[in-house]
Amino acid sequence: MADRAAIVTGASSGIGLAVTRMLAQTGHAVTMAARRPDKLAGACEQLRGEGLEVQDVAADVGDEDDVKRVVAAHRDAYGRLDLLMNNAGVGIGAPIGELSTKRMDIQLATNLRSIPLFYRESLSLLQAAAAEHRNALVVNTASIAGKRGQAWLSIYSATKFGVVGFTQAMNKELSGQGIKSTALCPGFVDTAMTDFVKGHVAPDDMIQTSDIVAAVRMLLGLTPGCVIPEIVFERPAGGGLPG
Ligand SMILES: NC(=O)c1ccc[n+]([C@@H]2O[C@H](COP(=O)([O-])OP(=O)(O)OC[C@H]3O[C@@H](n4cnc5c(N)ncnc54)[C@H](OP(=O)(O)O)[C@@H]3O)[C@@H](O)[C@H]2O)c1
């Protein structure tokens, strides 16, 4: 059995892939979950080629059975869970008058509903890790849009506010048992998700995935008596654009 193990959702690109690499490089066996199987398998192969211990489980985190399948596959392969990163997310912009119910439901299911399901399905594994070292960690990727509502991204904002609130609730419920939760609230990060705005904001002026990796690394180094409920990542002021 690995010394440490983690599940990362949305692990096939961007923030999730960068954090997965760091976790695997620091001794975690990692289950990588994401929606598109080919893209995920490619990312997983890349990390395996670097000598890292990872497995891929293609799943739609908005589907309850898929969430159960990811956690079961992780339990079977690695037998323990020290860090859960609920990172899969999707943002679909639209003014409220043009809101599509289907697109709203996709965002609610992917960004928010999936997170309580992963906590519930992972709880016994997290409790076992916490009993061992009082430092089980759940990292929930919210957004700056979860701190300040954004026009055109109203549903995305609402889901990310929900992630921040749910993270607070989980700390009230579980941190005393040694399961600590942190919501990450970044502005624009240079990933595929911000391609739509790269004509206005240069990628180099965005937050980098390495900044998110640095924050998760910091969380891993905390002592059991320290909980950081959320981290807000802002870009330098002056752009006038959200994020
Ligand atoms: N980039 C930013 O500026 C920014 C800012 C704040 C917060 N965030 C948050 O950061 C997280 C990661 O995004 P990113 O920027 O790294 O973008 P990304 O590169 O597009 O990554 C998104 C990941 O989520 C996965 N995903 C999407 N829907 C899924 C579903 N239903 N089931 C399973 N996996 C799903 C994607 O897999 P597929 O490609 O296969 O769908 C991909 O692995 C998201 O929660 C996002 O809201 C991003």
Ligand as a Chemical Component Dictionary entry (heavy atoms), coordinates in Angstrom:
data_LIG
# 
_chem_comp.id                   LIG 
_chem_comp.type                 NON-POLYMER 
_chem_comp.pdbx_formal_charge   0 
_chem_comp.three_letter_code    LIG 
# 
loop_
_chem_comp_atom.comp_id 
_chem_comp_atom.atom_id 
_chem_comp_atom.alt_atom_id 
_chem_comp_atom.type_symbol 
_chem_comp_atom.charge 
_chem_comp_atom.model_Cartn_x 
_chem_comp_atom.model_Cartn_y 
_chem_comp_atom.model_Cartn_z 
_chem_comp_atom.pdbx_ordinal 
LIG N1  N1  N 0  -8.904  28.754 -14.942 1  
LIG C1  C1  C 0  -9.437  29.660 -14.141 2  
LIG O1  O1  O 0  -9.303  30.876 -14.357 3  
LIG C2  C2  C 0  -10.166 29.234 -12.903 4  
LIG C3  C3  C 0  -10.443 30.211 -11.930 5  
LIG C4  C4  C 0  -11.122 29.850 -10.797 6  
LIG C5  C5  C 0  -11.519 28.544 -10.614 7  
LIG N2  N2  N 1  -11.270 27.610 -11.569 8  
LIG C6  C6  C 0  -11.728 26.260 -11.330 9  
LIG O2  O2  O 0  -10.636 25.402 -11.427 10 
LIG C7  C7  C 0  -11.098 24.082 -11.710 11 
LIG C8  C8  C 0  -10.216 23.472 -12.775 12 
LIG O3  O3  O 0  -10.331 24.217 -13.968 13 
LIG P1  P1  P 0  -9.089  24.556 -14.933 14 
LIG O4  O4  O 0  -8.945  26.006 -14.958 15 
LIG O5  O5  O -1 -7.943  23.698 -14.562 16 
LIG O6  O6  O 0  -9.730  24.161 -16.358 17 
LIG P2  P2  P 0  -9.569  22.887 -17.298 18 
LIG O7  O7  O 0  -8.168  22.730 -17.735 19 
LIG O8  O8  O 0  -10.630 23.073 -18.326 20 
LIG O9  O9  O 0  -9.921  21.645 -16.353 21 
LIG C9  C9  C 0  -11.230 21.285 -16.043 22 
LIG C10 C10 C 0  -11.207 19.825 -15.622 23 
LIG O10 O10 O 0  -12.505 19.444 -15.122 24 
LIG C11 C11 C 0  -12.914 18.276 -15.825 25 
LIG N3  N3  N 0  -14.369 18.192 -15.888 26 
LIG C12 C12 C 0  -15.235 19.089 -16.388 27 
LIG N4  N4  N 0  -16.481 18.631 -16.256 28 
LIG C13 C13 C 0  -16.387 17.416 -15.671 29 
LIG C14 C14 C 0  -17.338 16.436 -15.270 30 
LIG N5  N5  N 0  -18.656 16.601 -15.437 31 
LIG N6  N6  N 0  -16.877 15.304 -14.710 32 
LIG C15 C15 C 0  -15.559 15.101 -14.531 33 
LIG N7  N7  N 0  -14.618 15.987 -14.869 34 
LIG C16 C16 C 0  -15.044 17.129 -15.437 35 
LIG C17 C17 C 0  -12.278 18.401 -17.185 36 
LIG O11 O11 O 0  -12.267 17.176 -17.880 37 
LIG P3  P3  P 0  -12.801 17.156 -19.407 38 
LIG O12 O12 O 0  -11.870 18.095 -20.155 39 
LIG O13 O13 O 0  -12.691 15.749 -19.812 40 
LIG O14 O14 O 0  -14.203 17.688 -19.345 41 
LIG C18 C18 C 0  -10.885 18.897 -16.784 42 
LIG O15 O15 O 0  -10.112 17.820 -16.326 43 
LIG C19 C19 C 0  -12.568 24.233 -12.080 44 
LIG O16 O16 O 0  -13.378 23.865 -10.977 45 
LIG C20 C20 C 0  -12.713 25.714 -12.340 46 
LIG O17 O17 O 0  -14.037 26.163 -12.112 47 
LIG C21 C21 C 0  -10.592 27.930 -12.708 48 
# 
loop_
_chem_comp_bond.comp_id 
_chem_comp_bond.atom_id_1 
_chem_comp_bond.atom_id_2 
_chem_comp_bond.value_order 
_chem_comp_bond.pdbx_ordinal 
LIG N1  C1  SING 1  
LIG C1  O1  DOUB 2  
LIG C1  C2  SING 3  
LIG C2  C3  SING 4  
LIG C2  C21 DOUB 5  
LIG C3  C4  DOUB 6  
LIG C4  C5  SING 7  
LIG C5  N2  DOUB 8  
LIG N2  C6  SING 9  
LIG N2  C21 SING 10 
LIG C6  O2  SING 11 
LIG C6  C20 SING 12 
LIG O2  C7  SING 13 
LIG C7  C8  SING 14 
LIG C7  C19 SING 15 
LIG C8  O3  SING 16 
LIG O3  P1  SING 17 
LIG P1  O4  DOUB 18 
LIG P1  O5  SING 19 
LIG P1  O6  SING 20 
LIG O6  P2  SING 21 
LIG P2  O7  DOUB 22 
LIG P2  O8  SING 23 
LIG P2  O9  SING 24 
LIG O9  C9  SING 25 
LIG C9  C10 SING 26 
LIG C10 O10 SING 27 
LIG C10 C18 SING 28 
LIG O10 C11 SING 29 
LIG C11 N3  SING 30 
LIG C11 C17 SING 31 
LIG N3  C12 SING 32 
LIG N3  C16 SING 33 
LIG C12 N4  DOUB 34 
LIG N4  C13 SING 35 
LIG C13 C14 SING 36 
LIG C13 C16 DOUB 37 
LIG C14 N5  SING 38 
LIG C14 N6  DOUB 39 
LIG N6  C15 SING 40 
LIG C15 N7  DOUB 41 
LIG N7  C16 SING 42 
LIG C17 O11 SING 43 
LIG C17 C18 SING 44 
LIG O11 P3  SING 45 
LIG P3  O12 DOUB 46 
LIG P3  O13 SING 47 
LIG P3  O14 SING 48 
LIG C18 O15 SING 49 
LIG C19 O16 SING 50 
LIG C19 C20 SING 51 
LIG C20 O17 SING 52 
# 
